[in-house]
Amino acid sequence: MIEEFADADGPGQHEAFQRWRADNPTGYVINCRTEAEGMLHLSPCGHYGDTDLGPEAWGNLTRHRKVCSTSQTALLDWARGRSMAIQMCSSCKPT
Ligand SMILES: [Zn+2]
């Protein structure tokens, strides 16, 4: 199952994304930097701070769309279906 969080989809997306991270500590997240380029992270990656981090610190985490799943394979399939190139985060090393 894949869930997407993006400011473009309406209010409350930052909070929903943080809730998903808290609920899925072993999940994976694609940060969509552009339509053609994304980076795969582990859900707890330090790039996103603690899951209780609010938007006041750095702004909404969902300014760039976040695509989340507990299945890395499902996320990579999702990206392949959109011809999105995926880099692995060198900080949390999802592979
Ligand atoms: Zn990361």
PDB file of the backbone (N, CA, C, O) and the ligand in Angstrom, with CONECT records:
HET     ZN  A 101       1
ATOM      1  N   MET A   1       0.841  -1.196   0.000  1.00  0.00           N
ATOM      2  CA  MET A   1       0.000   0.000   0.000  1.00  0.00           C
ATOM      3  C   MET A   1       0.878   1.248   0.000  1.00  0.00           C
ATOM      4  O   MET A   1       1.875   1.319   0.718  1.00  0.00           O
ATOM      5  N   ILE A   2       0.497   2.220  -0.807  1.00  0.00           N
ATOM      6  CA  ILE A   2       1.266   3.449  -0.954  1.00  0.00           C
ATOM      7  C   ILE A   2       0.420   4.626  -0.501  1.00  0.00           C
ATOM      8  O   ILE A   2      -0.752   4.738  -0.859  1.00  0.00           O
ATOM      9  N   GLU A   3       1.025   5.501   0.288  1.00  0.00           N
ATOM     10  CA  GLU A   3       0.336   6.709   0.715  1.00  0.00           C
ATOM     11  C   GLU A   3       1.163   7.920   0.311  1.00  0.00           C
ATOM     12  O   GLU A   3       2.391   7.908   0.394  1.00  0.00           O
ATOM     13  N   GLU A   4       0.465   8.973  -0.129  1.00  0.00           N
ATOM     14  CA  GLU A   4       1.170  10.175  -0.578  1.00  0.00           C
ATOM     15  C   GLU A   4       0.749  11.360   0.283  1.00  0.00           C
ATOM     16  O   GLU A   4      -0.412  11.500   0.668  1.00  0.00           O
ATOM     17  N   PHE A   5       1.727  12.201   0.567  1.00  0.00           N
ATOM     18  CA  PHE A   5       1.478  13.409   1.347  1.00  0.00           C
ATOM     19  C   PHE A   5       2.128  14.581   0.635  1.00  0.00           C
ATOM     20  O   PHE A   5       3.332  14.565   0.381  1.00  0.00           O
ATOM     21  N   ALA A   6       1.337  15.599   0.309  1.00  0.00           N
ATOM     22  CA  ALA A   6       1.888  16.767  -0.382  1.00  0.00           C
ATOM     23  C   ALA A   6       1.018  17.973  -0.080  1.00  0.00           C
ATOM     24  O   ALA A   6      -0.208  17.875  -0.044  1.00  0.00           O
ATOM     25  N   ASP A   7       1.664  19.108   0.135  1.00  0.00           N
ATOM     26  CA  ASP A   7       0.921  20.332   0.432  1.00  0.00           C
ATOM     27  C   ASP A   7      -0.096  20.650  -0.658  1.00  0.00           C
ATOM     28  O   ASP A   7      -1.147  21.236  -0.398  1.00  0.00           O
ATOM     29  N   ALA A   8       0.243  20.246  -1.899  1.00  0.00           N
ATOM     30  CA  ALA A   8      -0.655  20.538  -3.013  1.00  0.00           C
ATOM     31  C   ALA A   8      -2.006  19.840  -2.849  1.00  0.00           C
ATOM     32  O   ALA A   8      -2.986  20.230  -3.485  1.00  0.00           O
ATOM     33  N   ASP A   9      -2.063  18.797  -1.990  1.00  0.00           N
ATOM     34  CA  ASP A   9      -3.299  18.041  -1.832  1.00  0.00           C
ATOM     35  C   ASP A   9      -4.212  18.593  -0.743  1.00  0.00           C
ATOM     36  O   ASP A   9      -5.297  18.061  -0.510  1.00  0.00           O
ATOM     37  N   GLY A  10      -3.769  19.668  -0.072  1.00  0.00           N
ATOM     38  CA  GLY A  10      -4.629  20.278   0.936  1.00  0.00           C
ATOM     39  C   GLY A  10      -3.925  20.462   2.263  1.00  0.00           C
ATOM     40  O   GLY A  10      -2.751  20.113   2.394  1.00  0.00           O
ATOM     41  N   PRO A  11      -4.628  21.011   3.258  1.00  0.00           N
ATOM     42  CA  PRO A  11      -4.013  21.297   4.554  1.00  0.00           C
ATOM     43  C   PRO A  11      -3.791  20.031   5.377  1.00  0.00           C
ATOM     44  O   PRO A  11      -4.421  19.001   5.136  1.00  0.00           O
ATOM     45  N   GLY A  12      -2.887  20.125   6.351  1.00  0.00           N
ATOM     46  CA  GLY A  12      -2.686  19.025   7.293  1.00  0.00           C
ATOM     47  C   GLY A  12      -1.773  17.932   6.791  1.00  0.00           C
ATOM     48  O   GLY A  12      -1.651  16.889   7.433  1.00  0.00           O
ATOM     49  N   GLN A  13      -1.126  18.147   5.651  1.00  0.00           N
ATOM     50  CA  GLN A  13      -0.317  17.070   5.065  1.00  0.00           C
ATOM     51  C   GLN A  13       0.972  16.827   5.862  1.00  0.00           C
ATOM     52  O   GLN A  13       1.408  15.687   6.024  1.00  0.00           O
ATOM     53  N   HIS A  14       1.568  17.908   6.351  1.00  0.00           N
ATOM     54  CA  HIS A  14       2.771  17.751   7.189  1.00  0.00           C
ATOM     55  C   HIS A  14       2.463  16.853   8.389  1.00  0.00           C
ATOM     56  O   HIS A  14       3.205  15.917   8.688  1.00  0.00           O
ATOM     57  N   GLU A  15       1.363  17.153   9.063  1.00  0.00           N
ATOM     58  CA  GLU A  15       0.997  16.391  10.255  1.00  0.00           C
ATOM     59  C   GLU A  15       0.672  14.945   9.897  1.00  0.00           C
ATOM     60  O   GLU A  15       1.030  14.025  10.632  1.00  0.00           O
ATOM     61  N   ALA A  16      -0.004  14.743   8.772  1.00  0.00           N
ATOM     62  CA  ALA A  16      -0.362  13.379   8.362  1.00  0.00           C
ATOM     63  C   ALA A  16       0.893  12.586   8.023  1.00  0.00           C
ATOM     64  O   ALA A  16       0.988  11.400   8.340  1.00  0.00           O
ATOM     65  N   PHE A  17       1.860  13.242   7.375  1.00  0.00           N
ATOM     66  CA  PHE A  17       3.123  12.583   7.045  1.00  0.00           C
ATOM     67  C   PHE A  17       3.868  12.203   8.327  1.00  0.00           C
ATOM     68  O   PHE A  17       4.383  11.091   8.435  1.00  0.00           O
ATOM     69  N   GLN A  18       3.926  13.108   9.284  1.00  0.00           N
ATOM     70  CA  GLN A  18       4.612  12.804  10.542  1.00  0.00           C
ATOM     71  C   GLN A  18       3.914  11.667  11.289  1.00  0.00           C
ATOM     72  O   GLN A  18       4.570  10.839  11.921  1.00  0.00           O
ATOM     73  N   ARG A  19       2.582  11.632  11.211  1.00  0.00           N
ATOM     74  CA  ARG A  19       1.829  10.561  11.872  1.00  0.00           C
ATOM     75  C   ARG A  19       2.171   9.226  11.197  1.00  0.00           C
ATOM     76  O   ARG A  19       2.354   8.211  11.870  1.00  0.00           O
ATOM     77  N   TRP A  20       2.254   9.239   9.855  1.00  0.00           N
ATOM     78  CA  TRP A  20       2.583   8.010   9.139  1.00  0.00           C
ATOM     79  C   TRP A  20       3.975   7.527   9.564  1.00  0.00           C
ATOM     80  O   TRP A  20       4.177   6.335   9.795  1.00  0.00           O
ATOM     81  N   ARG A  21       4.929   8.454   9.665  1.00  0.00           N
ATOM     82  CA  ARG A  21       6.299   8.068  10.079  1.00  0.00           C
ATOM     83  C   ARG A  21       6.280   7.455  11.474  1.00  0.00           C
ATOM     84  O   ARG A  21       6.940   6.446  11.721  1.00  0.00           O
ATOM     85  N   ALA A  22       5.528   8.062  12.384  1.00  0.00           N
ATOM     86  CA  ALA A  22       5.477   7.541  13.752  1.00  0.00           C
ATOM     87  C   ALA A  22       4.840   6.156  13.774  1.00  0.00           C
ATOM     88  O   ALA A  22       5.245   5.286  14.545  1.00  0.00           O
ATOM     89  N   ASP A  23       3.836   5.963  12.914  1.00  0.00           N
ATOM     90  CA  ASP A  23       3.133   4.670  12.877  1.00  0.00           C
ATOM     91  C   ASP A  23       3.911   3.609  12.119  1.00  0.00           C
ATOM     92  O   ASP A  23       3.648   2.418  12.287  1.00  0.00           O
ATOM     93  N   ASN A  24       4.866   4.014  11.285  1.00  0.00           N
ATOM     94  CA  ASN A  24       5.588   3.077  10.421  1.00  0.00           C
ATOM     95  C   ASN A  24       7.101   3.288  10.538  1.00  0.00           C
ATOM     96  O   ASN A  24       7.746   3.718   9.582  1.00  0.00           O
ATOM     97  N   PRO A  25       7.662   2.985  11.709  1.00  0.00           N
ATOM     98  CA  PRO A  25       9.084   3.263  11.925  1.00  0.00           C
ATOM     99  C   PRO A  25      10.010   2.420  11.054  1.00  0.00           C
ATOM    100  O   PRO A  25      11.197   2.727  10.943  1.00  0.00           O
ATOM    101  N   THR A  26       9.486   1.364  10.437  1.00  0.00           N
ATOM    102  CA  THR A  26      10.326   0.557   9.544  1.00  0.00           C
ATOM    103  C   THR A  26       9.948   0.780   8.081  1.00  0.00           C
ATOM    104  O   THR A  26      10.343   0.003   7.212  1.00  0.00           O
ATOM    105  N   GLY A  27       9.186   1.836   7.810  1.00  0.00           N
ATOM    106  CA  GLY A  27       8.741   2.106   6.449  1.00  0.00           C
ATOM    107  C   GLY A  27       9.772   2.869   5.633  1.00  0.00           C
ATOM    108  O   GLY A  27      10.876   3.162   6.090  1.00  0.00           O
ATOM    109  N   TYR A  28       9.364   3.180   4.396  1.00  0.00           N
ATOM    110  CA  TYR A  28      10.238   3.875   3.448  1.00  0.00           C
ATOM    111  C   TYR A  28       9.502   5.085   2.890  1.00  0.00           C
ATOM    112  O   TYR A  28       8.274   5.102   2.793  1.00  0.00           O
ATOM    113  N   VAL A  29      10.295   6.106   2.521  1.00  0.00           N
ATOM    114  CA  VAL A  29       9.732   7.353   2.014  1.00  0.00           C
ATOM    115  C   VAL A  29      10.502   7.786   0.777  1.00  0.00           C
ATOM    116  O   VAL A  29      11.732   7.831   0.792  1.00  0.00           O
ATOM    117  N   ILE A  30       9.785   8.104  -0.293  1.00  0.00           N
ATOM    118  CA  ILE A  30      10.424   8.777  -1.427  1.00  0.00           C
ATOM    119  C   ILE A  30      10.126  10.264  -1.313  1.00  0.00           C
ATOM    120  O   ILE A  30       8.967  10.674  -1.237  1.00  0.00           O
ATOM    121  N   ASN A  31      11.189  11.067  -1.302  1.00  0.00           N
ATOM    122  CA  ASN A  31      11.038  12.516  -1.388  1.00  0.00           C
ATOM    123  C   ASN A  31      11.117  12.892  -2.863  1.00  0.00           C
ATOM    124  O   ASN A  31      12.164  12.733  -3.490  1.00  0.00           O
ATOM    125  N   CYS A  32      10.010  13.391  -3.420  1.00  0.00           N
ATOM    126  CA  CYS A  32       9.966  13.724  -4.845  1.00  0.00           C
ATOM    127  C   CYS A  32      10.506  15.142  -5.033  1.00  0.00           C
ATOM    128  O   CYS A  32       9.797  16.126  -4.822  1.00  0.00           O
ATOM    129  N   ARG A  33      11.756  15.222  -5.429  1.00  0.00           N
ATOM    130  CA  ARG A  33      12.353  16.548  -5.604  1.00  0.00           C
ATOM    131  C   ARG A  33      11.803  17.207  -6.850  1.00  0.00           C
ATOM    132  O   ARG A  33      11.551  18.412  -6.861  1.00  0.00           O
ATOM    133  N   THR A  34      11.617  16.433  -7.892  1.00  0.00           N
ATOM    134  CA  THR A  34      10.932  16.890  -9.103  1.00  0.00           C
ATOM    135  C   THR A  34      10.075  15.713  -9.564  1.00  0.00           C
ATOM    136  O   THR A  34      10.048  14.665  -8.919  1.00  0.00           O
ATOM    137  N   GLU A  35       9.369  15.895 -10.695  1.00  0.00           N
ATOM    138  CA  GLU A  35       8.577  14.797 -11.242  1.00  0.00           C
ATOM    139  C   GLU A  35       9.467  13.647 -11.694  1.00  0.00           C
ATOM    140  O   GLU A  35       9.019  12.503 -11.781  1.00  0.00           O
ATOM    141  N   ALA A  36      10.734  13.955 -11.984  1.00  0.00           N
ATOM    142  CA  ALA A  36      11.609  12.967 -12.600  1.00  0.00           C
ATOM    143  C   ALA A  36      12.695  12.470 -11.663  1.00  0.00           C
ATOM    144  O   ALA A  36      13.490  11.608 -12.039  1.00  0.00           O
ATOM    145  N   GLU A  37      12.741  13.007 -10.437  1.00  0.00           N
ATOM    146  CA  GLU A  37      13.869  12.734  -9.568  1.00  0.00           C
ATOM    147  C   GLU A  37      13.402  12.627  -8.124  1.00  0.00           C
ATOM    148  O   GLU A  37      12.738  13.525  -7.606  1.00  0.00           O
ATOM    149  N   GLY A  38      13.757  11.518  -7.478  1.00  0.00           N
ATOM    150  CA  GLY A  38      13.384  11.345  -6.084  1.00  0.00           C
ATOM    151  C   GLY A  38      14.483  10.687  -5.299  1.00  0.00           C
ATOM    152  O   GLY A  38      15.422  10.130  -5.869  1.00  0.00           O
ATOM    153  N   MET A  39      14.366  10.750  -3.970  1.00  0.00           N
ATOM    154  CA  MET A  39      15.342  10.099  -3.105  1.00  0.00           C
ATOM    155  C   MET A  39      14.615   9.216  -2.106  1.00  0.00           C
ATOM    156  O   MET A  39      13.632   9.616  -1.483  1.00  0.00           O
ATOM    157  N   LEU A  40      15.141   7.984  -1.974  1.00  0.00           N
ATOM    158  CA  LEU A  40      14.521   7.026  -1.064  1.00  0.00           C
ATOM    159  C   LEU A  40      15.175   7.129   0.314  1.00  0.00           C
ATOM    160  O   LEU A  40      16.399   7.120   0.444  1.00  0.00           O
ATOM    161  N   HIS A  41      14.320   7.229   1.342  1.00  0.00           N
ATOM    162  CA  HIS A  41      14.769   7.292   2.734  1.00  0.00           C
ATOM    163  C   HIS A  41      14.069   6.216   3.557  1.00  0.00           C
ATOM    164  O   HIS A  41      13.013   5.703   3.186  1.00  0.00           O
ATOM    165  N   LEU A  42      14.687   5.899   4.671  1.00  0.00           N
ATOM    166  CA  LEU A  42      13.978   5.170   5.710  1.00  0.00           C
ATOM    167  C   LEU A  42      13.068   6.151   6.447  1.00  0.00           C
ATOM    168  O   LEU A  42      13.379   7.335   6.573  1.00  0.00           O
ATOM    169  N   SER A  43      11.949   5.638   6.928  1.00  0.00           N
ATOM    170  CA  SER A  43      10.988   6.494   7.629  1.00  0.00           C
ATOM    171  C   SER A  43      11.633   7.339   8.737  1.00  0.00           C
ATOM    172  O   SER A  43      11.325   8.527   8.833  1.00  0.00           O
ATOM    173  N   PRO A  44      12.513   6.779   9.574  1.00  0.00           N
ATOM    174  CA  PRO A  44      13.074   7.605  10.664  1.00  0.00           C
ATOM    175  C   PRO A  44      14.257   8.481  10.262  1.00  0.00           C
ATOM    176  O   PRO A  44      14.917   9.035  11.141  1.00  0.00           O
ATOM    177  N   CYS A  45      14.554   8.630   8.973  1.00  0.00           N
ATOM    178  CA  CYS A  45      15.743   9.379   8.540  1.00  0.00           C
ATOM    179  C   CYS A  45      15.842  10.733   9.243  1.00  0.00           C
ATOM    180  O   CYS A  45      14.864  11.474   9.342  1.00  0.00           O
ATOM    181  N   GLY A  46      17.042  11.033   9.727  1.00  0.00           N
ATOM    182  CA  GLY A  46      17.282  12.283  10.436  1.00  0.00           C
ATOM    183  C   GLY A  46      17.046  13.528   9.605  1.00  0.00           C
ATOM    184  O   GLY A  46      16.915  14.624  10.150  1.00  0.00           O
ATOM    185  N   HIS A  47      16.990  13.368   8.274  1.00  0.00           N
ATOM    186  CA  HIS A  47      16.707  14.534   7.431  1.00  0.00           C
ATOM    187  C   HIS A  47      15.355  15.139   7.760  1.00  0.00           C
ATOM    188  O   HIS A  47      15.121  16.320   7.504  1.00  0.00           O
ATOM    189  N   TYR A  48      14.458  14.332   8.328  1.00  0.00           N
ATOM    190  CA  TYR A  48      13.103  14.819   8.604  1.00  0.00           C
ATOM    191  C   TYR A  48      12.881  15.106  10.071  1.00  0.00           C
ATOM    192  O   TYR A  48      11.768  15.436  10.480  1.00  0.00           O
ATOM    193  N   GLY A  49      13.946  14.981  10.878  1.00  0.00           N
ATOM    194  CA  GLY A  49      13.801  15.283  12.291  1.00  0.00           C
ATOM    195  C   GLY A  49      12.936  14.261  12.993  1.00  0.00           C
ATOM    196  O   GLY A  49      12.546  13.248  12.412  1.00  0.00           O
ATOM    197  N   ASP A  50      12.643  14.538  14.241  1.00  0.00           N
ATOM    198  CA  ASP A  50      11.779  13.647  15.011  1.00  0.00           C
ATOM    199  C   ASP A  50      10.361  13.715  14.457  1.00  0.00           C
ATOM    200  O   ASP A  50       9.974  14.686  13.807  1.00  0.00           O
ATOM    201  N   THR A  51       9.601  12.665  14.730  1.00  0.00           N
ATOM    202  CA  THR A  51       8.247  12.627  14.174  1.00  0.00           C
ATOM    203  C   THR A  51       7.321  13.614  14.862  1.00  0.00           C
ATOM    204  O   THR A  51       6.195  13.818  14.408  1.00  0.00           O
ATOM    205  N   ASP A  52       7.778  14.243  15.970  1.00  0.00           N
ATOM    206  CA  ASP A  52       6.940  15.280  16.588  1.00  0.00           C
ATOM    207  C   ASP A  52       7.349  16.683  16.132  1.00  0.00           C
ATOM    208  O   ASP A  52       6.856  17.686  16.649  1.00  0.00           O
ATOM    209  N   LEU A  53       8.261  16.735  15.151  1.00  0.00           N
ATOM    210  CA  LEU A  53       8.692  18.037  14.646  1.00  0.00           C
ATOM    211  C   LEU A  53       7.547  18.704  13.891  1.00  0.00           C
ATOM    212  O   LEU A  53       6.975  18.125  12.968  1.00  0.00           O
ATOM    213  N   GLY A  54       7.225  19.917  14.294  1.00  0.00           N
ATOM    214  CA  GLY A  54       6.136  20.638  13.638  1.00  0.00           C
ATOM    215  C   GLY A  54       6.655  21.479  12.491  1.00  0.00           C
ATOM    216  O   GLY A  54       7.865  21.568  12.288  1.00  0.00           O
ATOM    217  N   PRO A  55       5.761  22.095  11.739  1.00  0.00           N
ATOM    218  CA  PRO A  55       6.170  22.893  10.578  1.00  0.00           C
ATOM    219  C   PRO A  55       6.900  24.173  10.974  1.00  0.00           C
ATOM    220  O   PRO A  55       7.505  24.821  10.120  1.00  0.00           O
ATOM    221  N   GLU A  56       6.855  24.555  12.266  1.00  0.00           N
ATOM    222  CA  GLU A  56       7.466  25.830  12.660  1.00  0.00           C
ATOM    223  C   GLU A  56       8.986  25.791  12.534  1.00  0.00           C
ATOM    224  O   GLU A  56       9.622  26.836  12.400  1.00  0.00           O
ATOM    225  N   ALA A  57       9.580  24.580  12.576  1.00  0.00           N
ATOM    226  CA  ALA A  57      11.035  24.485  12.540  1.00  0.00           C
ATOM    227  C   ALA A  57      11.585  24.821  11.155  1.00  0.00           C
ATOM    228  O   ALA A  57      12.352  25.772  11.002  1.00  0.00           O
ATOM    229  N   TRP A  58      11.196  24.049  10.162  1.00  0.00           N
ATOM    230  CA  TRP A  58      11.748  24.229   8.821  1.00  0.00           C
ATOM    231  C   TRP A  58      10.652  24.389   7.776  1.00  0.00           C
ATOM    232  O   TRP A  58      10.922  24.285   6.580  1.00  0.00           O
ATOM    233  N   GLY A  59       9.435  24.637   8.203  1.00  0.00           N
ATOM    234  CA  GLY A  59       8.339  24.653   7.241  1.00  0.00           C
ATOM    235  C   GLY A  59       7.802  23.252   7.029  1.00  0.00           C
ATOM    236  O   GLY A  59       8.341  22.287   7.570  1.00  0.00           O
ATOM    237  N   ASN A  60       6.757  23.139   6.252  1.00  0.00           N
ATOM    238  CA  ASN A  60       6.146  21.837   6.028  1.00  0.00           C
ATOM    239  C   ASN A  60       7.121  20.886   5.344  1.00  0.00           C
ATOM    240  O   ASN A  60       7.789  21.251   4.376  1.00  0.00           O
ATOM    241  N   LEU A  61       7.193  19.663   5.859  1.00  0.00           N
ATOM    242  CA  LEU A  61       8.014  18.635   5.227  1.00  0.00           C
ATOM    243  C   LEU A  61       7.394  18.170   3.916  1.00  0.00           C
ATOM    244  O   LEU A  61       8.045  17.497   3.116  1.00  0.00           O
ATOM    245  N   THR A  62       6.143  18.529   3.702  1.00  0.00           N
ATOM    246  CA  THR A  62       5.425  18.019   2.533  1.00  0.00           C
ATOM    247  C   THR A  62       5.350  19.048   1.405  1.00  0.00           C
ATOM    248  O   THR A  62       4.511  18.933   0.512  1.00  0.00           O
ATOM    249  N   ARG A  63       6.232  20.060   1.448  1.00  0.00           N
ATOM    250  CA  ARG A  63       6.318  20.981   0.293  1.00  0.00           C
ATOM    251  C   ARG A  63       6.677  20.188  -0.958  1.00  0.00           C
ATOM    252  O   ARG A  63       6.126  20.408  -2.036  1.00  0.00           O
ATOM    253  N   HIS A  64       7.630  19.245  -0.784  1.00  0.00           N
ATOM    254  CA  HIS A  64       7.889  18.266  -1.830  1.00  0.00           C
ATOM    255  C   HIS A  64       7.102  17.013  -1.481  1.00  0.00           C
ATOM    256  O   HIS A  64       7.117  16.567  -0.334  1.00  0.00           O
ATOM    257  N   ARG A  65       6.413  16.440  -2.471  1.00  0.00           N
ATOM    258  CA  ARG A  65       5.572  15.284  -2.238  1.00  0.00           C
ATOM    259  C   ARG A  65       6.367  14.145  -1.603  1.00  0.00           C
ATOM    260  O   ARG A  65       7.488  13.848  -2.015  1.00  0.00           O
ATOM    261  N   LYS A  66       5.771  13.516  -0.598  1.00  0.00           N
ATOM    262  CA  LYS A  66       6.354  12.336   0.029  1.00  0.00           C
ATOM    263  C   LYS A  66       5.483  11.135  -0.315  1.00  0.00           C
ATOM    264  O   LYS A  66       4.268  11.164  -0.123  1.00  0.00           O
ATOM    265  N   VAL A  67       6.108  10.083  -0.823  1.00  0.00           N
ATOM    266  CA  VAL A  67       5.410   8.859  -1.180  1.00  0.00           C
ATOM    267  C   VAL A  67       5.916   7.779  -0.235  1.00  0.00           C
ATOM    268  O   VAL A  67       7.114   7.503  -0.182  1.00  0.00           O
ATOM    269  N   CYS A  68       5.000   7.170   0.507  1.00  0.00           N
ATOM    270  CA  CYS A  68       5.370   6.323   1.642  1.00  0.00           C
ATOM    271  C   CYS A  68       4.803   4.927   1.484  1.00  0.00           C
ATOM    272  O   CYS A  68       3.705   4.740   0.960  1.00  0.00           O
ATOM    273  N   SER A  69       5.573   3.943   1.946  1.00  0.00           N
ATOM    274  CA  SER A  69       5.094   2.564   1.959  1.00  0.00           C
ATOM    275  C   SER A  69       5.939   1.772   2.933  1.00  0.00           C
ATOM    276  O   SER A  69       7.075   2.141   3.231  1.00  0.00           O
ATOM    277  N   THR A  70       5.374   0.671   3.429  1.00  0.00           N
ATOM    278  CA  THR A  70       6.180  -0.249   4.230  1.00  0.00           C
ATOM    279  C   THR A  70       6.974  -1.179   3.323  1.00  0.00           C
ATOM    280  O   THR A  70       7.820  -1.936   3.799  1.00  0.00           O
ATOM    281  N   SER A  71       6.708  -1.128   2.020  1.00  0.00           N
ATOM    282  CA  SER A  71       7.396  -1.993   1.065  1.00  0.00           C
ATOM    283  C   SER A  71       8.308  -1.170   0.168  1.00  0.00           C
ATOM    284  O   SER A  71       7.844  -0.331  -0.605  1.00  0.00           O
ATOM    285  N   GLN A  72       9.604  -1.416   0.276  1.00  0.00           N
ATOM    286  CA  GLN A  72      10.541  -0.721  -0.606  1.00  0.00           C
ATOM    287  C   GLN A  72      10.270  -1.094  -2.064  1.00  0.00           C
ATOM    288  O   GLN A  72      10.353  -0.246  -2.953  1.00  0.00           O
ATOM    289  N   THR A  73       9.946  -2.366  -2.303  1.00  0.00           N
ATOM    290  CA  THR A  73       9.663  -2.822  -3.663  1.00  0.00           C
ATOM    291  C   THR A  73       8.490  -2.054  -4.264  1.00  0.00           C
ATOM    292  O   THR A  73       8.527  -1.657  -5.428  1.00  0.00           O
ATOM    293  N   ALA A  74       7.450  -1.850  -3.460  1.00  0.00           N
ATOM    294  CA  ALA A  74       6.276  -1.128  -3.960  1.00  0.00           C
ATOM    295  C   ALA A  74       6.644   0.303  -4.344  1.00  0.00           C
ATOM    296  O   ALA A  74       6.153   0.830  -5.343  1.00  0.00           O
ATOM    297  N   LEU A  75       7.505   0.922  -3.551  1.00  0.00           N
ATOM    298  CA  LEU A  75       7.898   2.297  -3.860  1.00  0.00           C
ATOM    299  C   LEU A  75       8.746   2.359  -5.127  1.00  0.00           C
ATOM    300  O   LEU A  75       8.569   3.250  -5.958  1.00  0.00           O
ATOM    301  N   LEU A  76       9.668   1.405  -5.268  1.00  0.00           N
ATOM    302  CA  LEU A  76      10.518   1.415  -6.459  1.00  0.00           C
ATOM    303  C   LEU A  76       9.685   1.128  -7.705  1.00  0.00           C
ATOM    304  O   LEU A  76       9.954   1.679  -8.772  1.00  0.00           O
ATOM    305  N   ASP A  77       8.672   0.264  -7.571  1.00  0.00           N
ATOM    306  CA  ASP A  77       7.763   0.016  -8.695  1.00  0.00           C
ATOM    307  C   ASP A  77       6.976   1.286  -9.039  1.00  0.00           C
ATOM    308  O   ASP A  77       6.773   1.610 -10.209  1.00  0.00           O
ATOM    309  N   TRP A  78       6.542   1.993  -7.998  1.00  0.00           N
ATOM    310  CA  TRP A  78       5.806   3.247  -8.191  1.00  0.00           C
ATOM    311  C   TRP A  78       6.670   4.224  -8.990  1.00  0.00           C
ATOM    312  O   TRP A  78       6.204   4.844  -9.946  1.00  0.00           O
ATOM    313  N   ALA A  79       7.942   4.351  -8.582  1.00  0.00           N
ATOM    314  CA  ALA A  79       8.844   5.291  -9.253  1.00  0.00           C
ATOM    315  C   ALA A  79       9.105   4.862 -10.696  1.00  0.00           C
ATOM    316  O   ALA A  79       9.140   5.690 -11.607  1.00  0.00           O
ATOM    317  N   ARG A  80       9.288   3.558 -10.886  1.00  0.00           N
ATOM    318  CA  ARG A  80       9.570   3.060 -12.233  1.00  0.00           C
ATOM    319  C   ARG A  80       8.389   3.355 -13.153  1.00  0.00           C
ATOM    320  O   ARG A  80       8.576   3.706 -14.318  1.00  0.00           O
ATOM    321  N   GLY A  81       7.177   3.212 -12.628  1.00  0.00           N
ATOM    322  CA  GLY A  81       5.980   3.470 -13.426  1.00  0.00           C
ATOM    323  C   GLY A  81       5.878   4.913 -13.883  1.00  0.00           C
ATOM    324  O   GLY A  81       5.173   5.216 -14.845  1.00  0.00           O
ATOM    325  N   ARG A  82       6.587   5.814 -13.188  1.00  0.00           N
ATOM    326  CA  ARG A  82       6.581   7.239 -13.548  1.00  0.00           C
ATOM    327  C   ARG A  82       7.890   7.687 -14.169  1.00  0.00           C
ATOM    328  O   ARG A  82       8.112   8.879 -14.380  1.00  0.00           O
ATOM    329  N   SER A  83       8.750   6.733 -14.459  1.00  0.00           N
ATOM    330  CA  SER A  83      10.082   7.038 -15.002  1.00  0.00           C
ATOM    331  C   SER A  83      10.842   8.007 -14.103  1.00  0.00           C
ATOM    332  O   SER A  83      11.579   8.875 -14.572  1.00  0.00           O
ATOM    333  N   MET A  84      10.641   7.835 -12.799  1.00  0.00           N
ATOM    334  CA  MET A  84      11.346   8.692 -11.834  1.00  0.00           C
ATOM    335  C   MET A  84      12.653   8.012 -11.432  1.00  0.00           C
ATOM    336  O   MET A  84      12.659   6.855 -11.012  1.00  0.00           O
ATOM    337  N   ALA A  85      13.763   8.746 -11.566  1.00  0.00           N
ATOM    338  CA  ALA A  85      15.059   8.224 -11.137  1.00  0.00           C
ATOM    339  C   ALA A  85      15.154   8.330  -9.617  1.00  0.00           C
ATOM    340  O   ALA A  85      14.860   9.375  -9.037  1.00  0.00           O
ATOM    341  N   ILE A  86      15.567   7.234  -8.983  1.00  0.00           N
ATOM    342  CA  ILE A  86      15.630   7.202  -7.520  1.00  0.00           C
ATOM    343  C   ILE A  86      17.074   7.077  -7.054  1.00  0.00           C
ATOM    344  O   ILE A  86      17.806   6.179  -7.470  1.00  0.00           O
ATOM    345  N   GLN A  87      17.462   7.992  -6.187  1.00  0.00           N
ATOM    346  CA  GLN A  87      18.739   7.885  -5.490  1.00  0.00           C
ATOM    347  C   GLN A  87      18.474   7.370  -4.084  1.00  0.00           C
ATOM    348  O   GLN A  87      17.420   7.639  -3.508  1.00  0.00           O
ATOM    349  N   MET A  88      19.436   6.624  -3.530  1.00  0.00           N
ATOM    350  CA  MET A  88      19.323   6.182  -2.146  1.00  0.00           C
ATOM    351  C   MET A  88      19.951   7.246  -1.240  1.00  0.00           C
ATOM    352  O   MET A  88      21.034   7.754  -1.531  1.00  0.00           O
ATOM    353  N   CYS A  89      19.280   7.572  -0.162  1.00  0.00           N
ATOM    354  CA  CYS A  89      19.824   8.544   0.780  1.00  0.00           C
ATOM    355  C   CYS A  89      21.136   7.996   1.369  1.00  0.00           C
ATOM    356  O   CYS A  89      21.179   6.860   1.843  1.00  0.00           O
ATOM    357  N   SER A  90      22.180   8.793   1.336  1.00  0.00           N
ATOM    358  CA  SER A  90      23.469   8.331   1.849  1.00  0.00           C
ATOM    359  C   SER A  90      23.520   8.464   3.367  1.00  0.00           C
ATOM    360  O   SER A  90      24.449   7.969   4.006  1.00  0.00           O
ATOM    361  N   SER A  91      22.544   9.116   3.932  1.00  0.00           N
ATOM    362  CA  SER A  91      22.515   9.293   5.384  1.00  0.00           C
ATOM    363  C   SER A  91      21.854   8.100   6.074  1.00  0.00           C
ATOM    364  O   SER A  91      22.427   7.543   7.010  1.00  0.00           O
ATOM    365  N   CYS A  92      20.651   7.695   5.626  1.00  0.00           N
ATOM    366  CA  CYS A  92      19.957   6.583   6.296  1.00  0.00           C
ATOM    367  C   CYS A  92      20.166   5.257   5.571  1.00  0.00           C
ATOM    368  O   CYS A  92      19.828   4.208   6.119  1.00  0.00           O
ATOM    369  N   LYS A  93      20.712   5.273   4.357  1.00  0.00           N
ATOM    370  CA  LYS A  93      21.087   4.058   3.627  1.00  0.00           C
ATOM    371  C   LYS A  93      19.987   2.986   3.633  1.00  0.00           C
ATOM    372  O   LYS A  93      20.090   1.980   4.335  1.00  0.00           O
ATOM    373  N   PRO A  94      18.926   3.222   2.833  1.00  0.00           N
ATOM    374  CA  PRO A  94      17.781   2.295   2.849  1.00  0.00           C
ATOM    375  C   PRO A  94      18.051   0.925   2.239  1.00  0.00           C
ATOM    376  O   PRO A  94      17.172   0.066   2.299  1.00  0.00           O
ATOM    377  N   THR A  95      19.203   0.680   1.665  1.00  0.00           N
ATOM    378  CA  THR A  95      19.426  -0.676   1.137  1.00  0.00           C
ATOM    379  C   THR A  95      20.453  -1.415   1.984  1.00  0.00           C
ATOM    380  O   THR A  95      20.773  -2.568   1.698  1.00  0.00           O
TER     381      THR A  95
HETATM  382 ZN    ZN A 101      17.538   9.521   4.512  1.00  0.00          ZN2+
END
